[in-house]
Structures are given as C-alpha cells and as structure tokens.
C-alpha cells in the first residue's frame, strides 16, 4: 500500500558539471534572475518548502513569495500568502539570529525529540518556530550535526505522514543533496526541476543534487523528461520520477 504523503517536487540549480555549490559549500548564487523567478513560481504552488539545516546556514534566509501576481494567485486559490518554511535539523543547533527568523513567513522545525528539547531549552528560541514536527531517527542519533544539509537518519516517512496530516499536500524541496537523498531512499520524490547554469565548479567535495552514498546504475532511480526550456544561457529541465507502476 502506497503511504499517504504530500506531493514532493525538488527544485535545484546546478552548474553544468552537476554541482549545487562549490567545494566550500558557499551560497549558490550563480542562478540568473530567471532561475530565481522560476523557483519562486514553484514555491508559490506549494503548501510548504522543505530544506536542510545546511541550506539555512549557507544563506541565512529563505525565498518568500513576493510577486504580486503569485500572491494574488495564492489568494484566489484560498491559500495563505506564504507557504510554510520547514527547516530539517536532527539536532536543532540553529542560530536564532539568522535573518530567516525575522522574515514574514510561517516557520516550522522538523527535528528529533532531542532536537526539539534543545530548541525549547532556550526561551528566546521558542517563538521562532510556530510548530515543531518531531520524528525519531532511523538509527543512532548523532551527538553533533555534521556539516551537511541534513543529519542522516531522520525518519522522513514519519515526517511526511505528519506533514500530510497537518494539511500540507504539496511540498517543494529546496536543498540540499542529503535531504534529497533521504527522500529518494523512501521513494518520496515525485518531480524534479533542475536548472543547468553556465559555469563549471568542479571539485571532488563539491555537493551534487543527490548526496548520500549514491546508487549503482542498476538500482538508480529513473526519470521521465517532461519538458526542456532554454532561457538565455540556462537550461530548465523538468522530470518526473519513473516508477514501475507508472
């Protein structure tokens, strides 16, 4: 039986050699204004935006819906002005001074019971998130969170079930590669948007759209190409995850 969960769309920009950041994991600001508008359009269709702690640390902010046309579209569809911004962090070791916490967006935290307790222990932090989704780890809980987008091991199936129950029907996943890998591992990615940007980053340690340990070719997830669009020097690729039952 297929688990009930939100429809999940991954939206990422990458270099022409498949890197979503440089080897120092600097903020990836190499996308054009067209790419940023494309991301905002995808976010405007969503009930929630899911991203890892590393992504928040890199940027310190999130992308809200600001286009008057998209805000009007959400209003006409009976949606609140902004989708819920959901930070994934197993330990909740986040800096409450990030500008993210003063942006006019609804904020949720997806973490472990230990992470939830850590965040609650500081009174100044408790008002920063409107809601905390607590799920267990699928293995041993880490003492510290590694410098990746998401500490591996969060029970993402349980998380998606809770998000669906909370009324979130469509999610955009905005990075990073470890979070995308954890969703692919439970077959919980439905669509993938990749913007190919005109630069080469290289580097053995530069992150790619899919983190984790990777796949052997025989077991690799398969994609169905839905559309291709070239705008100036960028290429926008839209895929659907191909499943055996499709």
Secondary structure as a PSIPRED ss2 file (coil, helix, strand):
# PSIPRED VFORMAT (PSIPRED V4.0)

   1 X C   1.000  0.000  0.000
   2 X C   1.000  0.000  0.000
   3 X C   1.000  0.000  0.000
   4 X C   1.000  0.000  0.000
   5 X C   1.000  0.000  0.000
   6 X C   1.000  0.000  0.000
   7 X E   0.000  0.000  1.000
   8 X E   0.000  0.000  1.000
   9 X E   0.000  0.000  1.000
  10 X E   0.000  0.000  1.000
  11 X E   0.000  0.000  1.000
  12 X E   0.000  0.000  1.000
  13 X E   0.000  0.000  1.000
  14 X E   0.000  0.000  1.000
  15 X E   0.000  0.000  1.000
  16 X C   1.000  0.000  0.000
  17 X C   1.000  0.000  0.000
  18 X C   1.000  0.000  0.000
  19 X C   1.000  0.000  0.000
  20 X C   1.000  0.000  0.000
  21 X C   1.000  0.000  0.000
  22 X C   1.000  0.000  0.000
  23 X C   1.000  0.000  0.000
  24 X C   1.000  0.000  0.000
  25 X C   1.000  0.000  0.000
  26 X C   1.000  0.000  0.000
  27 X C   1.000  0.000  0.000
  28 X C   1.000  0.000  0.000
  29 X C   1.000  0.000  0.000
  30 X C   1.000  0.000  0.000
  31 X C   1.000  0.000  0.000
  32 X C   1.000  0.000  0.000
  33 X H   0.000  1.000  0.000
  34 X H   0.000  1.000  0.000
  35 X H   0.000  1.000  0.000
  36 X H   0.000  1.000  0.000
  37 X H   0.000  1.000  0.000
  38 X H   0.000  1.000  0.000
  39 X H   0.000  1.000  0.000
  40 X H   0.000  1.000  0.000
  41 X H   0.000  1.000  0.000
  42 X H   0.000  1.000  0.000
  43 X H   0.000  1.000  0.000
  44 X H   0.000  1.000  0.000
  45 X C   1.000  0.000  0.000
  46 X C   1.000  0.000  0.000
  47 X C   1.000  0.000  0.000
  48 X E   0.000  0.000  1.000
  49 X E   0.000  0.000  1.000
  50 X E   0.000  0.000  1.000
  51 X E   0.000  0.000  1.000
  52 X E   0.000  0.000  1.000
  53 X H   0.000  1.000  0.000
  54 X H   0.000  1.000  0.000
  55 X H   0.000  1.000  0.000
  56 X H   0.000  1.000  0.000
  57 X H   0.000  1.000  0.000
  58 X H   0.000  1.000  0.000
  59 X H   0.000  1.000  0.000
  60 X C   1.000  0.000  0.000
  61 X C   1.000  0.000  0.000
  62 X C   1.000  0.000  0.000
  63 X C   1.000  0.000  0.000
  64 X C   1.000  0.000  0.000
  65 X C   1.000  0.000  0.000
  66 X C   1.000  0.000  0.000
  67 X C   1.000  0.000  0.000
  68 X H   0.000  1.000  0.000
  69 X H   0.000  1.000  0.000
  70 X H   0.000  1.000  0.000
  71 X H   0.000  1.000  0.000
  72 X H   0.000  1.000  0.000
  73 X H   0.000  1.000  0.000
  74 X H   0.000  1.000  0.000
  75 X H   0.000  1.000  0.000
  76 X H   0.000  1.000  0.000
  77 X C   1.000  0.000  0.000
  78 X C   1.000  0.000  0.000
  79 X C   1.000  0.000  0.000
  80 X C   1.000  0.000  0.000
  81 X C   1.000  0.000  0.000
  82 X C   1.000  0.000  0.000
  83 X C   1.000  0.000  0.000
  84 X E   0.000  0.000  1.000
  85 X E   0.000  0.000  1.000
  86 X E   0.000  0.000  1.000
  87 X E   0.000  0.000  1.000
  88 X E   0.000  0.000  1.000
  89 X C   1.000  0.000  0.000
  90 X C   1.000  0.000  0.000
  91 X C   1.000  0.000  0.000
  92 X C   1.000  0.000  0.000
  93 X C   1.000  0.000  0.000
  94 X C   1.000  0.000  0.000
  95 X C   1.000  0.000  0.000
  96 X C   1.000  0.000  0.000
  97 X C   1.000  0.000  0.000
  98 X C   1.000  0.000  0.000
  99 X H   0.000  1.000  0.000
 100 X H   0.000  1.000  0.000
 101 X H   0.000  1.000  0.000
 102 X H   0.000  1.000  0.000
 103 X C   1.000  0.000  0.000
 104 X C   1.000  0.000  0.000
 105 X C   1.000  0.000  0.000
 106 X C   1.000  0.000  0.000
 107 X E   0.000  0.000  1.000
 108 X E   0.000  0.000  1.000
 109 X E   0.000  0.000  1.000
 110 X E   0.000  0.000  1.000
 111 X E   0.000  0.000  1.000
 112 X C   1.000  0.000  0.000
 113 X H   0.000  1.000  0.000
 114 X H   0.000  1.000  0.000
 115 X H   0.000  1.000  0.000
 116 X H   0.000  1.000  0.000
 117 X H   0.000  1.000  0.000
 118 X H   0.000  1.000  0.000
 119 X H   0.000  1.000  0.000
 120 X H   0.000  1.000  0.000
 121 X C   1.000  0.000  0.000
 122 X C   1.000  0.000  0.000
 123 X H   0.000  1.000  0.000
 124 X H   0.000  1.000  0.000
 125 X H   0.000  1.000  0.000
 126 X C   1.000  0.000  0.000
 127 X C   1.000  0.000  0.000
 128 X C   1.000  0.000  0.000
 129 X C   1.000  0.000  0.000
 130 X C   1.000  0.000  0.000
 131 X E   0.000  0.000  1.000
 132 X E   0.000  0.000  1.000
 133 X E   0.000  0.000  1.000
 134 X E   0.000  0.000  1.000
 135 X C   1.000  0.000  0.000
 136 X C   1.000  0.000  0.000
 137 X E   0.000  0.000  1.000
 138 X C   1.000  0.000  0.000
 139 X C   1.000  0.000  0.000
 140 X C   1.000  0.000  0.000
 141 X C   1.000  0.000  0.000
 142 X C   1.000  0.000  0.000
 143 X C   1.000  0.000  0.000
 144 X C   1.000  0.000  0.000
 145 X C   1.000  0.000  0.000
 146 X C   1.000  0.000  0.000
 147 X C   1.000  0.000  0.000
 148 X C   1.000  0.000  0.000
 149 X C   1.000  0.000  0.000
 150 X C   1.000  0.000  0.000
 151 X C   1.000  0.000  0.000
 152 X C   1.000  0.000  0.000
 153 X C   1.000  0.000  0.000
 154 X E   0.000  0.000  1.000
 155 X C   1.000  0.000  0.000
 156 X H   0.000  1.000  0.000
 157 X H   0.000  1.000  0.000
 158 X H   0.000  1.000  0.000
 159 X H   0.000  1.000  0.000
 160 X H   0.000  1.000  0.000
 161 X H   0.000  1.000  0.000
 162 X H   0.000  1.000  0.000
 163 X H   0.000  1.000  0.000
 164 X H   0.000  1.000  0.000
 165 X H   0.000  1.000  0.000
 166 X C   1.000  0.000  0.000
 167 X C   1.000  0.000  0.000
 168 X C   1.000  0.000  0.000
 169 X C   1.000  0.000  0.000
 170 X E   0.000  0.000  1.000
 171 X E   0.000  0.000  1.000
 172 X E   0.000  0.000  1.000
 173 X E   0.000  0.000  1.000
 174 X C   1.000  0.000  0.000
 175 X C   1.000  0.000  0.000
 176 X C   1.000  0.000  0.000
 177 X H   0.000  1.000  0.000
 178 X H   0.000  1.000  0.000
 179 X H   0.000  1.000  0.000
 180 X H   0.000  1.000  0.000
 181 X H   0.000  1.000  0.000
 182 X H   0.000  1.000  0.000
 183 X H   0.000  1.000  0.000
 184 X H   0.000  1.000  0.000
 185 X C   1.000  0.000  0.000
 186 X C   1.000  0.000  0.000
 187 X C   1.000  0.000  0.000
 188 X C   1.000  0.000  0.000
 189 X C   1.000  0.000  0.000
 190 X C   1.000  0.000  0.000
 191 X E   0.000  0.000  1.000
 192 X E   0.000  0.000  1.000
 193 X E   0.000  0.000  1.000
 194 X E   0.000  0.000  1.000
 195 X E   0.000  0.000  1.000
 196 X E   0.000  0.000  1.000
 197 X E   0.000  0.000  1.000
 198 X C   1.000  0.000  0.000
 199 X C   1.000  0.000  0.000
 200 X C   1.000  0.000  0.000
 201 X C   1.000  0.000  0.000
 202 X C   1.000  0.000  0.000
 203 X C   1.000  0.000  0.000
 204 X C   1.000  0.000  0.000
 205 X C   1.000  0.000  0.000
 206 X C   1.000  0.000  0.000
 207 X C   1.000  0.000  0.000
 208 X C   1.000  0.000  0.000
 209 X C   1.000  0.000  0.000
 210 X C   1.000  0.000  0.000
 211 X C   1.000  0.000  0.000
 212 X C   1.000  0.000  0.000
 213 X C   1.000  0.000  0.000
 214 X C   1.000  0.000  0.000
 215 X C   1.000  0.000  0.000
 216 X C   1.000  0.000  0.000
 217 X H   0.000  1.000  0.000
 218 X H   0.000  1.000  0.000
 219 X H   0.000  1.000  0.000
 220 X C   1.000  0.000  0.000
 221 X C   1.000  0.000  0.000
 222 X E   0.000  0.000  1.000
 223 X E   0.000  0.000  1.000
 224 X E   0.000  0.000  1.000
 225 X E   0.000  0.000  1.000
 226 X E   0.000  0.000  1.000
 227 X E   0.000  0.000  1.000
 228 X E   0.000  0.000  1.000
 229 X E   0.000  0.000  1.000
 230 X E   0.000  0.000  1.000
 231 X E   0.000  0.000  1.000
 232 X C   1.000  0.000  0.000
 233 X C   1.000  0.000  0.000
 234 X E   0.000  0.000  1.000
 235 X E   0.000  0.000  1.000
 236 X E   0.000  0.000  1.000
 237 X E   0.000  0.000  1.000
 238 X E   0.000  0.000  1.000
 239 X E   0.000  0.000  1.000
 240 X E   0.000  0.000  1.000
 241 X E   0.000  0.000  1.000
 242 X E   0.000  0.000  1.000
 243 X C   1.000  0.000  0.000
 244 X C   1.000  0.000  0.000
 245 X C   1.000  0.000  0.000
 246 X C   1.000  0.000  0.000
